[in-house]
């Protein structure tokens, strides 16, 4: 009888066109007026992947002299990207190595924070906390069990996530979800904020969640919502041909166009399995069910993007590609990826790559070691390729003459680069040795000509250089020197 009744509830709440349209309407998707994605703040690009964060974070356990690694570890999949004091970090709790470590301690001393914007910054181990309630702990110390026994028994407790406030105090956020159509159509009715130290549980309406909380809507829920919307928004429930249907092309990716306003970015594609390009991009709020669909059609997605980065001619050591995200950089939709080398404990950072999402070709990929170099070279590539005619977005090409006040050489990944300051200028000019044979001979007081693309960064990469104080003569072949 129960099987028949439950089956009937499922049929009459999800089958047929009216039910399908109701499911498609759960996400409140609006159509953008143009194809331009929101401009990205390029000072906060994510350069560190979750795997790199896991590798660096585990090293932090052995660096403080407390031998915490004998009792605790960090789960690579538990590193959560979040904004803290307007800077991006990967944060993961210290969890017990085994049940015996749990029985001998009964609390976790804290968490690890890894800089998500700069792979050269050392991870920070935050200890001194008394986190008794964490996921995976035994008995009633298990976080979800503790919250359930605290009285939250009439909904699904989804996506427990460690987030820290701007004073670095840890909390777990849990999405409290309840179905709207029979047994499905789950929506977030409340957000629970659990203190892992005291065990207290606060409940908020989604629109009243503290501003430092980055995510309310779980990624898996976004995928389900957009699957319903793509299948039924413009198509009937019974539609074996797949006409007018769309589907998420990949899992949602957390993107920070503004450092304190994250969104879930999801490329949409047609229902055809062979289609590897987008019908548009959805930016889905992390705090409610609102989303915007940008009809950015024809952008390569999925394996196309991965293979483009992997096949670029600068990737001579065949580094793996991870952390692929779509940003709007200099007025152009741009795929940004991190090149890594796999190891038994995670990944090591090897470089950053950028390529225009509408011009996917390995030869078009910019691959460098730093964000500043990547932005400078990418903006120069956009200008050279004449892809867009908006100098405000792509940067202005600047040529100027000035007097050198300081110059210093440095080695970056076995390459010699020079950092130059000019009189009366606040920008630092960076030039590789390959740009000019005169660079090693430059001295303070020399007059130089430099050309660069002004991208608004404090460090710019030169595209042309000449020291006017060093005169050279052109010699005909065979002339004596």
C-alpha positions in Angstrom: 0.0 0.0 0.0 2.8 2.4 0.9 4.6 1.7 -2.4 1.3 2.4 -4.3 0.6 5.6 -2.4 4.1 6.9 -2.7 4.2 6.1 -6.4 1.0 7.9 -6.9 2.3 11.0 -5.1 5.3 11.0 -7.3 3.3 10.6 -10.5 0.7 13.3 -9.7 3.3 15.8 -8.4 6.0 15.5 -11.1 4.5 14.0 -14.3 2.7 15.8 -17.1 3.1 19.3 -18.4 1.7 21.5 -15.5 4.0 19.7 -13.0 7.0 20.0 -15.3 6.4 23.8 -15.7 6.1 24.1 -11.9 9.5 22.5 -11.4 11.0 24.6 -14.1 9.7 27.7 -12.3 11.4 27.0 -9.0 14.6 28.7 -10.2 13.7 32.3 -11.0 15.7 32.7 -14.2 15.7 36.0 -16.1 17.1 36.7 -19.6 19.9 39.2 -19.8 19.5 42.1 -22.2 22.8 41.4 -23.8 25.6 38.8 -23.9 28.1 40.7 -21.8 28.8 38.9 -18.6 29.5 41.1 -15.5 33.0 42.5 -15.6 35.5 40.6 -13.3 37.7 42.3 -10.7 41.0 40.8 -12.0 42.8 41.5 -8.7 41.0 38.6 -7.2 41.3 35.8 -9.8 41.5 32.3 -8.3 45.0 30.9 -9.2 45.1 28.1 -6.6 43.2 25.0 -7.2 41.5 22.8 -4.6 44.3 20.2 -5.1 47.1 22.8 -4.7 45.3 24.0 -1.6 45.2 20.4 -0.2 48.9 19.9 -0.8 49.9 23.2 0.8 47.4 22.7 3.7 48.7 19.3 4.6 52.2 20.7 4.7 51.1 23.3 7.2 50.3 20.6 9.7 53.9 19.6 9.9 55.3 23.1 10.1 54.2 24.3 13.5 56.1 21.8 15.7 53.0 20.4 17.4 52.9 17.1 15.4 49.2 17.7 14.7 49.5 15.4 11.7 49.7 12.4 14.0 46.1 13.0 15.0 44.5 15.1 12.3 44.5 15.7 8.6 42.6 17.8 6.1 40.2 16.2 3.6 41.2 17.4 0.1 37.5 17.6 -0.9 36.6 19.7 2.2 38.6 22.7 1.1 36.0 25.4 0.5 36.6 28.6 -1.5 35.4 31.7 0.3 36.0 35.4 0.8 37.4 36.6 4.1 38.0 40.3 4.6 37.7 40.8 0.9 40.4 38.2 0.0 39.8 34.7 -1.4 41.0 31.6 0.6 40.5 27.9 0.6 39.5 26.8 4.1 39.4 23.2 5.5 38.9 21.9 9.1 41.3 19.6 10.8 39.5 16.2 11.1 40.4 13.1 13.0 42.8 10.5 11.3 40.7 7.6 12.7 38.2 6.7 15.4 40.9 6.2 17.9 42.2 9.8 17.4 38.6 10.9 17.9 38.3 8.9 21.2 41.5 10.3 22.5 40.8 14.0 21.8 37.0 14.8 21.4 37.7 18.0 19.6 39.5 19.5 16.6 42.0 22.4 17.3 41.1 24.4 14.2 41.4 24.7 10.5 43.8 25.6 7.7 43.5 28.6 5.4 45.3 28.7 2.0 45.5 31.8 -0.1 43.5 31.2 -3.2 44.9 34.2 -5.2 48.6 33.6 -4.8 50.3 30.1 -4.7 53.5 31.6 -3.2 51.8 32.7 0.1 52.4 30.2 2.9 49.2 28.5 4.3 48.1 29.5 7.8 47.2 27.0 10.5 44.5 28.5 12.7 44.5 26.7 16.1 43.4 27.4 19.6 39.8 26.5 18.8 37.7 23.7 20.5 35.7 22.3 17.6 33.7 19.4 19.1 31.1 19.1 16.4 32.5 18.3 13.0 31.3 16.1 10.1 32.4 12.5 10.4 33.0 12.6 14.2 31.7 9.7 16.2 28.4 9.5 18.1 26.6 12.8 18.8 29.7 14.8 17.9 28.9 14.3 14.3 27.8 17.7 13.2 24.6 16.7 11.2 23.5 14.3 13.9 24.0 17.0 16.5 21.9 19.5 14.5 19.2 17.0 13.9 19.0 16.1 17.6 18.8 19.9 18.3 15.3 19.8 16.8 15.9 20.3 13.1 13.9 17.2 12.1 11.4 18.3 9.5 13.7 19.0 6.6 16.8 17.7 4.8 20.1 19.0 6.2 22.2 19.6 3.1 25.8 20.7 2.3 27.4 21.3 5.7 30.2 23.7 4.9 32.9 25.3 7.1 32.9 29.1 6.7 34.7 31.6 8.8 33.6 35.1 9.5 35.8 38.2 9.0 37.4 37.7 12.4 38.3 34.0 11.4 35.8 32.4 13.8 34.6 29.1 12.3 31.0 28.2 11.7 29.2 25.5 9.7 26.5 26.6 7.3 23.8 24.0 6.6 21.0 24.4 4.0 17.7 23.3 5.6 15.6 22.1 2.6 12.0 21.0 2.3 10.1 19.6 -0.7 7.5 21.7 -2.5 6.0 19.1 -4.8 5.4 15.7 -3.2 8.8 14.3 -2.4 10.8 16.6 -4.7 11.2 20.3 -5.6 13.4 21.0 -2.6 14.0 24.6 -1.7 16.0 26.2 1.0 13.6 27.4 3.6 16.2 28.3 6.3 19.9 28.5 6.7 21.4 27.0 9.9 24.6 28.4 11.4 26.1 25.9 13.7 29.0 26.8 16.1 31.3 23.8 16.1 32.7 24.9 19.5 29.6 25.5 21.5 27.1 23.4 19.5 24.6 26.3 19.3 22.5 26.4 16.2 21.1 29.7 14.8 18.4 29.7 12.1 18.0 32.4 9.5 15.7 33.1 6.6 17.8 32.9 3.4 17.6 36.7 2.9 18.7 37.4 6.5 21.9 35.3 6.5 25.0 37.3 7.7 26.8 39.0 4.8 30.0 37.0 5.4 28.3 33.7 4.5 29.2 33.0 0.8 26.9 30.2 -0.1 23.3 29.2 0.8 22.2 27.3 -2.3 24.3 24.1 -2.7 25.9 23.4 -6.1 24.0 20.1 -6.5 20.7 21.9 -6.1 21.7 24.4 -8.7 22.4 21.6 -11.1 18.9 20.1 -10.4 17.2 23.4 -10.8 18.8 24.2 -14.1 18.1 20.6 -15.3 14.4 21.2 -14.7 14.5 24.7 -16.2 16.5 23.5 -19.3 14.2 20.6 -19.9 10.8 22.2 -19.4 11.0 26.0 -19.6 10.6 26.1 -23.4 9.6 22.5 -24.1 6.7 20.2 -23.1 7.0 17.4 -20.5 6.8 14.7 -23.1 9.5 15.6 -25.6 11.4 12.6 -26.9 13.0 14.6 -29.7 14.7 17.0 -27.3 13.6 20.0 -29.3 14.1 23.3 -27.5 15.7 21.6 -24.5 18.9 22.7 -22.7 21.1 21.0 -20.0 23.9 22.0 -17.8 27.2 21.4 -19.6 29.2 21.0 -16.4 29.0 21.2 -12.6 28.5 24.7 -11.2 31.7 26.6 -10.6 32.0 29.2 -7.9 33.1 32.5 -9.5 33.9 35.8 -7.7 33.4 38.6 -10.2 33.4 40.8 -7.2 35.4 39.5 -4.2 32.4 39.5 -1.8 29.6 38.6 -4.2 30.1 35.0 -5.5 27.8 33.3 -8.1 27.5 29.8 -9.4 28.4 29.9 -13.1 26.9 27.1 -15.2 27.3 26.8 -19.0 24.2 25.5 -20.7 24.2 23.4 -23.9 21.6 21.7 -26.1 20.2 18.3 -25.2 22.4 16.6 -27.8 25.2 14.7 -26.2 27.5 15.5 -29.0 27.1 19.3 -28.6 30.3 20.8 -27.0 29.4 24.5 -27.3 27.1 26.6 -25.2 23.6 27.9 -25.7 24.3 30.4 -23.0 25.7 31.0 -19.5 23.8 31.1 -16.3 25.0 33.1 -13.3 23.1 31.6 -10.3 22.9 33.4 -7.0 24.6 31.5 -4.1 22.0 33.1 -1.6 18.6 32.6 -3.3 16.9 31.0 -6.3 17.4 33.9 -8.7 19.6 33.5 -11.8 20.4 35.3 -15.0 20.7 33.6 -18.4 23.2 35.2 -20.8 22.6 34.1 -24.4 26.3 33.7 -25.0 26.0 31.0 -27.7 28.9 29.1 -29.4 31.3 29.3 -26.5 33.3 26.1 -26.1 32.7 24.1 -22.9 33.9 21.0 -21.1 36.5 18.9 -22.8 37.0 21.4 -25.6 38.3 24.0 -23.1 40.4 21.4 -21.2 42.1 20.2 -24.5 42.7 23.8 -25.6 44.7 24.5 -22.5 46.5 21.2 -22.6 47.5 21.5 -26.2 48.9 25.0 -26.1 52.5 25.2 -27.4 53.8 26.6 -24.1 52.8 23.5 -22.2 55.9 21.6 -23.3 56.0 19.6 -20.0 52.4 18.4 -20.4 51.1 19.8 -17.1 47.6 18.9 -16.1 44.9 21.6 -16.2 42.6 22.2 -13.3 40.4 25.0 -11.8 38.9 26.2 -15.1 36.7 29.2 -14.6 35.0 31.6 -16.9 35.5 35.3 -16.2 34.8 38.5 -18.1 38.2 40.1 -18.6 38.8 43.3 -20.6 35.3 43.0 -22.1 35.9 39.4 -23.3 34.5 36.1 -21.9 37.7 34.4 -20.9 38.5 30.9 -19.6 41.2 31.0 -16.9 42.9 27.8 -15.8 45.7 26.7 -13.5 48.5 24.3 -14.7 49.5 21.8 -12.1 51.6 18.7 -11.5 49.9 15.9 -9.7 51.5 14.2 -6.7 50.3 11.7 -4.1 49.2 14.5 -1.7 47.5 16.8 -4.2 48.9 19.2 -6.8 51.7 21.7 -7.2 51.2 25.0 -9.0 53.0 25.4 -12.3 51.4 28.3 -14.1 48.2 30.2 -15.1 46.6 30.2 -18.5 44.0 32.4 -20.2 42.2 32.1 -23.5 39.3 33.9 -25.2 36.2 31.7 -24.8 35.1 32.6 -28.3 38.5 31.9 -29.9 39.4 28.5 -28.5 42.7 27.4 -30.0 45.8 26.1 -28.3 47.9 28.7 -30.1 45.8 31.5 -28.5 46.5 30.4 -24.9 48.5 32.8 -22.8 50.5 30.7 -20.3 52.7 32.4 -17.7 53.9 32.1 -14.1 52.1 35.1 -12.6 48.7 36.8 -12.8 50.2 40.2 -13.7 52.1 38.6 -16.7 49.1 36.7 -17.8 46.8 39.8 -17.7 49.4 41.9 -19.6 50.0 39.3 -22.3 46.3 38.5 -22.6 45.3 42.1 -23.0 48.1 42.6 -25.6 46.9 39.5 -27.5 43.3 40.9 -27.5 44.6 44.2 -29.0 46.8 42.4 -31.6 44.0 40.1 -32.6 41.6 43.1 -32.9 39.0 41.1 -31.2 37.1 44.1 -29.7 37.3 47.8 -30.1 36.8 48.9 -26.6 40.1 50.3 -25.2 38.6 50.9 -21.8 38.1 47.2 -21.4 41.2 46.0 -23.1 43.6 48.7 -21.9 45.3 51.5 -23.8 48.7 50.9 -25.6 51.0 53.4 -24.0 54.5 54.5 -25.2 56.5 56.9 -23.1 60.0 58.1 -22.6 61.5 58.5 -19.1 64.6 58.4 -16.9 65.5 55.2 -15.0 65.7 55.7 -11.3 66.0 52.1 -10.3 66.5 48.7 -12.0 66.9 45.3 -10.6 67.2 41.8 -12.1 65.4 38.7 -10.7 65.1 35.1 -11.7 61.6 33.7 -12.2 61.4 30.0 -13.1 64.9 30.0 -14.6 64.2 33.2 -16.6 65.8 36.5 -16.0 63.4 39.5 -15.7 64.1 43.1 -15.0 62.0 45.5 -12.8 62.3 49.1 -13.7 61.2 52.4 -12.0 61.0 55.6 -14.0 61.2 59.1 -12.7 57.8 60.5 -11.7 56.0 57.2 -12.4 54.4 55.0 -9.8 54.1 51.9 -12.0 56.7 49.1 -11.9 57.7 48.1 -15.4 58.7 44.5 -15.9 60.7 43.2 -18.9 62.1 39.8 -19.8 65.7 39.5 -21.0 64.4 38.3 -24.4 62.8 41.7 -25.0 66.1 43.6 -25.5 69.8 42.8 -25.3 70.3 46.3 -23.7 68.5 45.4 -20.5 71.5 44.0 -18.6 73.4 47.3 -19.5 70.8 49.7 -18.2 71.9 52.0 -15.4 70.0 54.6 -13.2 69.9 57.9 -15.1 69.5 56.3 -18.6 66.8 57.6 -20.8 64.5 54.8 -22.1 61.5 54.3 -24.3 59.0 51.7 -23.1 55.7 50.4 -24.6 53.1 48.5 -22.7 49.3 47.9 -22.5 47.8 49.8 -19.6 45.6 47.3 -17.8 45.3 49.3 -14.5 47.8 47.0 -12.7 50.6 48.3 -10.5 53.0 46.1 -12.3 52.9 46.1 -16.1 54.7 43.9 -18.6 56.6 45.8 -21.3 56.0 44.9 -24.9 58.9 47.0 -26.3 62.0 48.5 -24.7 64.9 50.7 -25.9 67.7 52.4 -23.9 68.4 55.7 -25.8 71.6 56.2 -23.8 73.1 53.1 -25.3 74.0 53.7 -29.0 74.7 50.7 -31.2 75.7 50.8 -34.9 74.4 48.5 -37.7 77.2 46.6 -39.2 77.2 45.1 -42.7 77.9 41.4 -43.0 81.6 40.7 -43.0 82.6 44.1 -41.5 85.3 44.0 -38.8 84.3 44.6 -35.1 
